[in-house]
Amino acid sequence: MGASAEEQEIKAVHAFPQSLIYTQSFLEFVDEVNKQGEGVVHIRVLGGPEVIGLPQQPDAVRNGVADMAYTAASFYSGTVPERDVLISSNTNAIYARESGGLDLLNKVHQEKMGVYYLGWFDSGVNYNLYTINEPKLDAEGNLDMSGIRLRSNPVYDAFFTDYLKAQPISLPTTDVYSALERGIVDATGWTQIGMKDLNWDKFLNYRIEPSFYSTDMGVIVNLKKWNSLSDEAKDILQRVAIEHERKSAEAFAELSETQQAELVDGGMTPVVLEDEAAARYLKAAKDASLKRMRDRMEASPHGLENYDELVEKFNKPSAE
């Protein structure tokens, strides 16, 4: 259904192709907004990376070329280094919304980027490292990635290069299938869901445990556009976003377990780091992300303002 004359329209783009489960989650949010907002506010989806490239989408929203984007915060980490708190979080949007963490992160987005951070969607889904060939372990059981050509991206590049010492090759999601097929990369990180949608499991034979990090997919809205909306439109958008944060976090937690089991059933072999090696691996991942966040914040005019509060509000103390 198109927008009526009275409705305020929001032009949106999404990071990934429509076939990917993350995009389908965002489109569910869009449908719910358009249902609850009929006559008040309407989201018109322009498309995905075929319309505006994934790395360019955050700036497109910032500059008003698009009003809204469902995108990875990793792609604007230079502008909002605080986004690393999403990656290093040990919990999900349900907790971070209740703790006030997402309200604080929204404030930072408005101040530093001129966008309104509407919601952290599909949160709490962890990443694993997946390889074509059986991974090597050293004498202490640590993962040895020396010489491995590893597809990297801004989510986990610091961890992969600084700790794992892998050879990073930066590629967008859309290019990874052909890179695996042609042997350009030997391994990649990816979340615990969606791999079969991408058909990468055709080439990747090993999954390294434990999992690490959390997804950082969220919705940003151009701040001028947000401020131009009626109070009723803002209320609908924010209410539906918070509902979708909870719904997607709960649904994706179940889906993660199901899809990881399906990969094993399909022939993927888990390689489990044991005890102290696993602890070192997880600590290195978290430390790499927080160090990047801290270093970039220290170099910015605001300094380390909000650093400690953000880390506290995005992490459950019991899991520390």
N, C-alpha and C positions, 0 to 999 in steps of 0.2 A: 504494500500500500504506500502510495506517495504521501508527502507531507501536505497538509492543508494550508490555506493562507494564514491561519491563526497560529499554526505550529511554528516553533523555532527549530530550525534545522541545524544539525551538526554533521559535518563531513568527516568521515573516519577512514583510516587505513589500518591494515594489520601487517605484522611482521612477516608471517610465513604464508606459504600457499594455502588455499582454502581446504585442501585435502587433509592437512595436518590437524591432529586432535586439539592442539592449542588454539588454532584459529577457530575450530568448531566451538570451543568453549567461549571465545569472545563473541561469536555470532549468536550464541544462546543469550548472552548478556544483552546484545543489541535487540534481539527479538523481545526480550522481557521489558526493556526500556520503551520500545515502540508500542508494546501492548499497554503498559501502565501509563505511558505518557501520551496516549492518543489525544490529539487536540491541543497538546501542550508542548511536547518536545519530540523530535523524530531524528534518529541517527540514520544517515544515508551512508552506506559503506561504498567507498570508491573502489576498493580492491586491496591487493597486497603488494608484494615487492615488484610485481610487474607494472604497478602504477607509480610507486615511489620506492626506490631501493631501500632495503632494510636499514643500512647505516645512515641514510639521509632522512628517515622518517622523523626522528626527534627534532631535528632542525626545521623540518617542514611544519611541524606543529608550533614550534617556538616562533617561527616567522609568519604564521598564519596561512601558509599554503594549504594546510589541512587543519581542521579544528581539533581532531582527536587522533591518537594512535594507540594501538595495543602493541607494545613493543618491549624489548629487553632493555632494562636500565643500563646494561653494560655498554650500550652504544652511545651513551652520553656521559660516561664516567669522568671525562675531562672537565665537564661543566659542573656535574654534581658528584663529586667523589664519595659523598655519603652513601651512594647507592650500594657500595660494597657491603653495607650492613645487611642488605637483603641476601646477598650471596653467602655471607658467613653465619647467617642466622641458624640456630638449632631448632627453630620452631616454624610457625606458619602465620598467615595473615589473621587468623582468628585471635591468636594470642597478641600479635602486634597491634591489632585494632583495639583490643581491650586495655592494653598497657599504655596506650597513647603514643606508641611508636610511629604509627602511620600518620597521625595528625602532625607530629613533629617533622616527619619526612616530607609531608605535604608543604609545610611552612618553608622548609629548605628549598624545595623545588620552586616555589613561588618567588623566593628571594633571589635565587641564583640563576634560574632558567626562564622565569616568566611563564611557567606552566603550572596547572593545578594537578596534583597527583590524586587521581580519583580512587584508585584501588590497586591492590596487589593481588592479581588473579593467579589461580593455578599454583598456589604456593605450597611449600613443604615437600615438593618433589625433589629428590636428590639426584646427583650425578654419579655415574660410574665411568671408569676408563675401560674402553673396549679395544681389543687388538685382533689383528689378523692371525699372527703367529703366537705361539705359547710364550708368555712373558718370562723373563729371567728374574731370578731372585738371587741376591748376594748371600754370603755366608751367614749373615745375621737375619736373613729373611726379608730384607728390604727389597722393594721393587727396583730393578735396574733397567732404566729406560735409555741408557747411553746409546747414541747412534740411531735411535728410533725416530723416524719422521712422523711427527704427531700433529694432526690437525688441531690447531689452536684457535681460540677466539677470545675476546676481552673478558669473558667470564672467568676463565681459569688459566690465562697465559702466564701469570706470575708463578703460580704453583707448578705448572708443567715445566717451565724453563728454569726457575731458581732452585727448586727442590729436586724435581725428577731429572733435570739436565737433558731433557729431550730436545730434539731439533724441531722447533715450532714452524708450522706452515699455516699461515692464516688463510682461511677459506670461508666463504659464506655457506650457509646450510645447503643452498641449491646446487653447489658445486662438489659436495662431498661424495656423492654416489659415484660420479665419474672418476674422482681422485682415488677412491678405493679400488674401483674396477681397473684402473690403469696402473696401480701400484705407486702412485705419487705420495700417498701417505700410508703408514703401517698401522696407525691407531688413531682413535679419536675419543674425546669425551662426549657424552650425551646423557640426557636425563633418563630416568627409569621408565618413561613411557614414550611412545611415538616412534620407536625405532623401526618397527615393522611397517609403519605407514611410509617411511622413507626408503624401505627395502635395503637398508644398510646391513641388516642381519644376513644378507646373502653373502657378504664378504667377511664379516667380523665373527670370529670363532671363540673368543675368550672375553670374559667379563671379570674385572678385578674388583674384589671386595676388600675393605668396606666402601660403601658409597660416601660421598662427601658433598658439601655445598647445598644450596637450595636455589630453585629457579627464581628469576627476578623479572618475570613477566608482569606488566602492569599497564594501566591506562592513564595517559596524560592528556590534558586538555589545554589548549591555548588560553592563557589567563585572561586576556581581553575578551575572548569569546565567552569564557565562564562567567565573567563579571557582567556580560551583556544579557545573560539568561535571566528569566524571571525567577523569583524565589521558588515558585512551584516547580519549575523545570529543574532547578538545582536540587531541590529536595528529592525529586523522583530519581534523578541520576545518582545521587549519593546513596540513597536508600537501596536502590537496586544493586549498586556496586558492592555495598557491604553484604547484601544477601548473597551475591555471587562469589564474594571472597570465601564465605563459609561453605557454600554449596560446592564450589570447585575444589577447595582444599580437602573436603571430606571425600568427594568422589574420586579425586586423583590419588589419594592415599590408598584406596582400595584397588584402583586400576594399576598402580605401580606394582603391587604384589602379584596381581594377575598376569600382567604383561612380562614381568621378569621371569615368572614361572614358565610362561609360554616360550620364551627365548631358550630356556634350558631344555624344555621338551623338544624344541626344534633343533637341538644339537649344540647350543652354546655351552661352553664349559666355564663354570665359576672358578676363579683362582683366588683363594682367600688368604690374605695376609694375617699372620697370627700374632696375638698378644701385643708385645712391645713394638713389633714392626707395624702393626695396625695402628697403635696409638701414635707412633711417630708420624705415620702417613697422614692421619686425621689432623694432628696438631700442625703439621707443616702446611696443610691446605688452609686451615683457618688463619694461621699466622701470616701466610702470604697475602691473603685477601685483606686482613686488617692492617697490615703494614702498608700496603698500597693505598688504602683509604687514609691512613694517618699521614703518610708522606705527602699525598696530594692535598689534604686539608691544611697541613702546615704551610704549604706553598701558596695557599689562597689567602685573600684579604681577611676572611673570617677566622683563619687559623683553626684551632681545634675546638672551636665553639660547637657544642652539641655532641662531640665525639663520645664521651663517656655515657651520656644519657641515651644516645641511640643504641650503643652496644648493649646497654642494660635492658632497654625496652624491647629489643629484638632477640633476646636470648633467655630461655628458662633457666633460672639458677640451678635447679636440680640436675640439669644435664651438663653443667660445667665440670 
